[in-house]
């Protein structure tokens, strides 16, 4: 069994982070690694940011002056090899940056829970960190989408069955 360390940081104040989201993110990251037969120890950083911050990052790193829902920053060493944390020996997969403001809006637009949306964005970004890229071809886009839905279904947050947080008053 692989060891996975997921660092989750909230760097925004616009949206309150729902209870259980950190655990959901860890479960999503773990499920992707298991699905992809990734059998090494790994580390991932996930940050929640504002629309303003993600727009700034999108402009700097992708030359797109627009708000986006999520950005993925895979880590590779100078020689193209995996970055290893010298203290833990774990592979540092990279950083996932999620705009909670946009996630809330998209969850409302798609008619599903915020948990489903954050789960989807996390799984989507984990696949990017592992080398998948939906922008290179329609085939890659289809493969990614199938993997995303498969992992989310496995976690009980597929399109048909939405994740309901116990203790929600709704």
C-alpha positions as CSV (number, residue, x, y, z in Angstrom):
1,X,0.0,0.0,0.0
2,X,1.4,3.4,-1.0
3,X,1.8,6.3,1.5
4,X,0.1,9.5,0.4
5,X,0.5,12.9,2.1
6,X,-1.9,15.5,0.9
7,X,-1.3,19.1,2.1
8,X,-4.5,21.1,1.9
9,X,-4.3,24.9,2.4
10,X,-7.1,27.5,2.4
11,X,-5.6,30.7,0.9
12,X,-8.9,32.5,0.4
13,X,-11.7,34.1,2.5
14,X,-14.5,34.3,0.0
15,X,-16.0,30.9,0.6
16,X,-16.2,28.9,3.8
17,X,-14.5,25.5,3.3
18,X,-17.2,22.9,4.0
19,X,-16.7,20.3,6.7
20,X,-15.4,17.0,5.2
21,X,-13.8,18.6,2.1
22,X,-10.2,17.9,3.2
23,X,-11.0,14.2,3.7
24,X,-12.8,14.1,0.3
25,X,-9.7,15.6,-1.4
26,X,-7.5,13.0,0.2
27,X,-9.8,10.2,-0.8
28,X,-9.9,11.5,-4.4
29,X,-6.1,11.7,-4.6
30,X,-5.7,8.2,-3.2
31,X,-8.4,6.7,-5.5
32,X,-6.6,8.2,-8.6
33,X,-3.3,6.8,-7.5
34,X,-4.8,3.3,-6.9
35,X,-6.7,3.4,-10.2
36,X,-3.5,4.4,-12.0
37,X,-1.5,1.6,-10.3
38,X,0.8,4.2,-8.7
39,X,2.6,2.1,-6.1
40,X,5.1,4.6,-4.7
41,X,4.8,7.0,-1.8
42,X,3.7,10.4,-3.0
43,X,2.9,14.0,-1.8
44,X,0.4,16.5,-3.3
45,X,-0.4,20.0,-2.4
46,X,-3.9,21.3,-2.8
47,X,-4.7,25.0,-2.3
48,X,-8.0,26.9,-2.3
49,X,-7.7,30.4,-3.7
50,X,-9.9,33.3,-4.8
51,X,-11.0,34.0,-8.3
52,X,-8.6,36.9,-8.4
53,X,-5.7,34.7,-7.4
54,X,-6.5,31.9,-9.9
55,X,-6.9,34.5,-12.7
56,X,-3.5,35.9,-11.9
57,X,-1.9,32.4,-11.9
58,X,-3.7,31.5,-15.1
59,X,-2.3,34.7,-16.8
60,X,1.2,34.1,-15.6
61,X,1.5,30.4,-16.3
62,X,-0.9,29.8,-19.2
63,X,-1.0,33.2,-20.7
64,X,-4.8,33.2,-20.3
65,X,-6.3,36.4,-18.7
66,X,-9.4,34.7,-17.3
67,X,-10.7,33.0,-14.2
68,X,-10.6,29.2,-14.3
69,X,-11.7,26.5,-11.9
70,X,-8.5,24.6,-11.3
71,X,-4.9,24.7,-12.2
72,X,-2.4,21.8,-12.0
73,X,1.4,22.2,-11.6
74,X,3.2,18.9,-12.0
75,X,6.6,18.7,-10.4
76,X,9.5,17.3,-12.4
77,X,13.2,17.7,-11.8
78,X,15.7,19.5,-14.0
79,X,16.4,16.3,-15.9
80,X,12.7,15.5,-16.4
81,X,12.7,12.9,-13.6
82,X,10.5,12.8,-10.6
83,X,11.1,15.2,-7.7
84,X,11.8,13.3,-4.5
85,X,11.3,14.7,-1.0
86,X,14.7,14.0,0.6
87,X,13.2,13.8,4.1
88,X,10.4,11.3,3.3
89,X,11.6,9.7,0.0
90,X,8.1,10.4,-1.4
91,X,7.6,11.5,-5.0
92,X,6.4,15.1,-5.1
93,X,3.6,15.0,-7.7
94,X,2.9,18.7,-7.7
95,X,0.3,21.4,-6.8
96,X,-3.4,21.6,-7.4
97,X,-5.0,25.1,-7.1
98,X,-8.8,25.3,-6.9
99,X,-10.9,28.4,-7.0
100,X,-13.6,27.8,-4.4
101,X,-15.7,30.7,-5.8
102,X,-15.8,29.1,-9.2
103,X,-16.4,25.6,-7.8
104,X,-19.5,27.0,-6.0
105,X,-20.8,28.6,-9.1
106,X,-20.1,25.5,-11.3
107,X,-21.8,23.2,-8.8
108,X,-24.9,25.5,-8.9
109,X,-24.8,25.6,-12.8
110,X,-24.4,21.8,-13.1
111,X,-27.1,21.1,-10.4
112,X,-24.9,19.0,-8.2
113,X,-23.2,19.4,-4.8
114,X,-20.1,21.4,-4.1
115,X,-18.5,18.1,-2.8
116,X,-19.1,16.6,-6.3
117,X,-17.5,19.6,-8.0
118,X,-14.5,19.7,-5.7
119,X,-14.1,15.9,-6.1
120,X,-14.2,16.2,-9.9
121,X,-11.7,19.1,-9.9
122,X,-9.3,17.1,-7.6
123,X,-9.5,13.9,-9.7
124,X,-9.1,15.9,-12.9
125,X,-6.0,17.7,-11.6
126,X,-4.5,14.5,-10.2
127,X,-4.7,13.0,-13.7
128,X,-2.9,16.1,-15.0
129,X,-0.2,15.6,-12.3
130,X,0.3,12.0,-13.6
131,X,0.8,13.2,-17.2
132,X,-2.7,13.2,-18.8
133,X,-3.5,16.2,-21.0
134,X,-7.0,16.7,-22.5
135,X,-5.7,19.7,-24.5
136,X,-3.5,17.5,-26.7
137,X,-6.2,15.4,-28.4
138,X,-9.8,14.5,-28.4
139,X,-8.8,10.9,-27.6
140,X,-6.9,12.0,-24.5
141,X,-9.8,14.2,-23.5
142,X,-12.2,11.2,-23.7
143,X,-9.8,9.0,-21.8
144,X,-9.5,11.5,-19.0
145,X,-13.3,12.0,-18.8
146,X,-13.8,8.2,-18.5
147,X,-11.2,7.9,-15.8
148,X,-12.6,10.9,-13.9
149,X,-16.1,9.5,-13.9
150,X,-14.9,6.0,-13.0
151,X,-13.0,7.3,-10.0
152,X,-15.9,9.5,-8.8
153,X,-18.3,6.6,-9.2
154,X,-16.0,4.4,-7.1
155,X,-16.1,7.0,-4.4
156,X,-19.9,7.3,-4.5
157,X,-20.0,10.8,-6.0
158,X,-20.8,10.0,-9.7
159,X,-23.1,12.1,-11.8
160,X,-26.0,10.0,-10.8
161,X,-25.3,9.7,-7.1
162,X,-24.3,12.9,-5.3
163,X,-22.2,13.0,-2.2
164,X,-24.3,14.2,0.8
165,X,-22.5,15.4,3.8
166,X,-24.0,13.9,6.9
167,X,-25.0,16.6,9.3
168,X,-26.0,19.0,6.5
169,X,-29.3,20.6,7.6
170,X,-30.7,20.5,4.0
